[in-house]
Amino acid sequence: MSNTQQLEDLTTQVRRDILRMVHKVNSGHPGGSLGCAEFLVALYNEIMDRKDTFDMDGIGEDLFFLSNGHISPVFYSVLARAGYFPVEELSTFRLINSRLQGHPTTHEGLPGIRVASGSLGQGMSVAIGAAQAKKLNNDSHLIYSLHGDGELQEGQNWEAIMYAAGNNVDNLISTIDLNGQQIDGPTDVVLPLGNVKDKFEAFGWTVVEINQGNNIDEILKGMAVAKSKTGQGKPVCVLLKTVMGNGVDFMMHTHAWHGKAPNDDQLAIGMEQNAETLGDY
C-alpha cells in the first residue's frame, strides 16, 4: 500500500471488525482499539520492513510488540487484513479454544503474535530484549512497541526506560498512546503522568511527538522522523496523541468504552458511521 486513501479505507474496515468482534461476545476493549487503528494500519502496511511469512525468530525484518494487550481486537484485525491468518478467523474472538483470546498469547500459535501481553508494564522490557538480540545478530532492522499512557503508571516501565538509555538501545521505537483515558477514568484523575516528554528526555531518550495520532499522513510523517533518529545512541519514544474510541462518535473522548461492548443498537450506529470498504468477514 502506498496512498493515504487505501490506508484510510483499511482503517475503516478495521473499525468495523473491532466493533463486530466485541459485540458478538459482549466483551473486549473497543475504546483503545479504535484509537490505535490508524497507527497499527500504517505500521503494518507502510512503516515496518516485514516479511510476508511469519516465524518467531524474526531475523532480517522489523518486529512489533504490543504491550497493552487488551487492545487485541485492533491487533488481530490488522494482522488478519495483512495476511497473517484468515480474516474469517476474527469471528472466533474470545471464544473457547480460539487462537484469538482476549489478550494475545503465543501458545495457540497464531501468526503475528510474538509475546503474550496484557499484564501491563512488561512490553517495554520485551522490546528492549528483542532490540539487543538484533544487535547481537548484526541485524540492522528495528523494534517497534506500543504502550498505553495509563500503563506508564507501572514501575517496571521506568526500570526498562532507564536501562534502554543506559545501554544505548538505539534500534528501538516505543510509541505511547496518549489518549488520556484508562479503565477507571482520565489519567489526570486516576494518577497524573505529568509531562511525559520531559520524563523520557530526562531518562535519556529522543522524543518525537505526533499531535494528530488519528491522522494517517501525520502518523507517516512522524514515524519517518522517528526512524531517522534511530542509530544515534538513544532509544526513541513516539508520543502519539489519539482519541479513545475514534471513529464512533458516542465512544470518543471518554473512558466509558475502555472495556465495554456495544449492544445491538449501538453496533448499528457504529456500522453506519464506518461504511464497509474491503468486505466484512
ZAMARGU-4260 file (C-alpha; in steps of 0.2 Angstrom, whole numbers, plus 5000, padded with zeros to 4 digits):
<rodrens>
0) 5000/5000/5000 | 5006/5017/4996 | 4992/5030/4996 | 4983/5038/5010 | 4965/5033/5004
5) 4969/5015/5004 | 4976/5016/5022 | 4960/5026/5027 | 4949/5013/5019 | 4958/4999/5028
10) 4956/5008/5044 | 4938/5010/5042 | 4936/4991/5039 | 4947/4988/5054 | 4935/4998/5065
15) 4920/4988/5058 | 4930/4972/5063 | 4933/4979/5080 | 4915/4983/5084 | 4908/4967/5077
20) 4921/4956/5087 | 4917/4964/5104 | 4899/4964/5100 | 4897/4946/5096 | 4904/4940/5113
25) 4899/4955/5123 | 4916/4958/5129 | 4933/4966/5124 | 4941/4983/5123 | 4934/4994/5109
30) 4940/5011/5115 | 4959/5009/5114 | 4957/4998/5099 | 4948/5011/5089 | 4960/5024/5095
35) 4975/5015/5088 | 4968/5009/5072 | 4976/5022/5061 | 4993/5019/5069 | 4993/5000/5068
40) 4986/5000/5050 | 5000/5012/5045 | 5013/5002/5054 | 5010/4986/5046 | 5006/4992/5029
45) 5018/5006/5026 | 5031/5009/5040 | 5038/4992/5045 | 5050/4982/5034 | 5042/4965/5037
50) 5041/4948/5028 | 5025/4941/5021 | 5028/4925/5031 | 5030/4923/5050 | 5042/4915/5061
55) 5046/4918/5079 | 5065/4922/5076 | 5061/4937/5065 | 5078/4938/5058 | 5080/4951/5044
60) 5064/4961/5047 | 5057/4974/5059 | 5047/4967/5074 | 5032/4974/5083 | 5027/4970/5101
65) 5010/4975/5109 | 5012/4979/5127 | 4994/4985/5131 | 4987/4968/5125 | 4969/4972/5130
70) 4968/4981/5113 | 4969/4964/5105 | 4954/4967/5093 | 4963/4980/5083 | 4979/4970/5083
75) 4970/4954/5077 | 4961/4964/5063 | 4976/4972/5057 | 4986/4955/5057 | 4972/4946/5048
80) 4970/4960/5035 | 4989/4960/5032 | 4988/4941/5028 | 4995/4933/5044 | 4979/4922/5046
85) 4962/4921/5038 | 4951/4936/5040 | 4936/4924/5044 | 4945/4918/5060 | 4941/4935/5068
90) 4924/4928/5071 | 4931/4917/5084 | 4937/4931/5095 | 4937/4927/5114 | 4928/4910/5111
95) 4933/4894/5120 | 4948/4886/5111 | 4950/4901/5099 | 4968/4907/5094 | 4961/4924/5096
100) 4960/4926/5115 | 4955/4942/5124 | 4974/4945/5127 | 4986/4939/5114 | 4996/4923/5119
105) 5009/4913/5110 | 5004/4895/5114 | 4990/4895/5102 | 5002/4898/5088 | 4993/4912/5080
110) 5005/4920/5066 | 5010/4938/5071 | 5010/4936/5090 | 5027/4936/5097 | 5024/4938/5115
115) 5009/4935/5127 | 5004/4953/5133 | 4991/4961/5143 | 4999/4961/5160 | 5003/4979/5159
120) 5021/4986/5160 | 5030/4972/5153 | 5031/4975/5134 | 5045/4988/5136 | 5057/4975/5143
125) 5052/4963/5130 | 5055/4975/5116 | 5072/4980/5123 | 5077/4962/5124 | 5072/4959/5106
130) 5082/4975/5101 | 5098/4969/5109 | 5096/4952/5101 | 5095/4961/5084 | 5112/4970/5088
135) 5120/4953/5094 | 5114/4945/5077 | 5121/4960/5067 | 5103/4963/5061 | 5100/4981/5057
140) 5082/4981/5057 | 5071/4990/5070 | 5060/4985/5085 | 5043/4994/5087 | 5032/4993/5103
145) 5016/5001/5108 | 5011/5006/5126 | 4996/5014/5134 | 4998/5030/5144 | 4990/5023/5159
150) 5001/5009/5158 | 5016/5020/5162 | 5009/5020/5180 | 5018/5003/5181 | 5035/5004/5188
155) 5043/4991/5178 | 5042/5003/5163 | 5054/5015/5171 | 5067/5002/5175 | 5066/4997/5157
160) 5066/5015/5151 | 5082/5019/5161 | 5090/5003/5155 | 5087/5006/5137 | 5095/5023/5138
165) 5110/5017/5149 | 5113/5003/5136 | 5112/5013/5120 | 5097/5003/5113 | 5095/5015/5098
170) 5086/5002/5087 | 5070/5004/5097 | 5055/5015/5093 | 5042/5014/5108 | 5026/5023/5105
175) 5015/5029/5119 | 4996/5030/5115 | 4992/5047/5124 | 4973/5046/5124 | 4972/5052/5142
180) 4960/5038/5147 | 4961/5022/5157 | 4949/5010/5164 | 4944/5020/5179 | 4944/5037/5172
185) 4955/5051/5164 | 4974/5048/5168 | 4975/5065/5175 | 4962/5060/5188 | 4967/5042/5192
190) 4986/5046/5193 | 4993/5061/5184 | 5008/5057/5172 | 5015/5074/5172 | 5025/5079/5157
195) 5029/5063/5148 | 5040/5071/5136 | 5051/5078/5149 | 5052/5062/5158 | 5058/5052/5143
200) 5070/5065/5139 | 5077/5066/5157 | 5079/5047/5156 | 5090/5049/5140 | 5078/5046/5126
205) 5074/5055/5110 | 5056/5060/5109 | 5045/5063/5094 | 5028/5070/5095 | 5013/5066/5084
210) 5000/5078/5089 | 4987/5071/5077 | 4988/5052/5081 | 4972/5048/5071 | 4978/5056/5055
215) 4987/5044/5043 | 4998/5057/5035 | 5003/5064/5051 | 5007/5046/5058 | 5018/5043/5042
220) 5027/5059/5044 | 5030/5057/5062 | 5036/5039/5061 | 5048/5044/5047 | 5056/5056/5059
225) 5057/5043/5072 | 5066/5031/5061 | 5078/5045/5056 | 5083/5047/5074 | 5087/5028/5077
230) 5106/5023/5077 | 5111/5039/5086 | 5115/5031/5103 | 5097/5034/5110 | 5081/5024/5111
235) 5067/5034/5103 | 5050/5037/5110 | 5035/5042/5100 | 5021/5052/5109 | 5005/5048/5099
240) 4991/5059/5104 | 4975/5049/5100 | 4956/5049/5104 | 4950/5034/5113 | 4935/5027/5103
245) 4940/5037/5087 | 4928/5034/5073 | 4912/5030/5083 | 4905/5047/5090 | 4897/5040/5106
250) 4913/5031/5111 | 4925/5046/5109 | 4933/5056/5122 | 4928/5045/5137 | 4935/5030/5147
255) 4917/5023/5147 | 4921/5011/5132 | 4938/5006/5138 | 4931/4988/5141 | 4913/4988/5136
260) 4905/4980/5121 | 4891/4989/5111 | 4873/4982/5111 | 4864/4979/5095 | 4858/4997/5093
265) 4875/5004/5097 | 4883/4992/5084 | 4871/4998/5071 | 4876/5016/5074 | 4894/5012/5074
270) 4892/5002/5057 | 4883/5017/5049 | 4897/5028/5054 | 4910/5016/5046 | 4904/5011/5029
275) 4911/4994/5023 | 4926/4996/5012 | 4935/4980/5010 | 4922/4967/5015 | 4916/4961/5031
280) 4922/4944/5037
</rodrens>
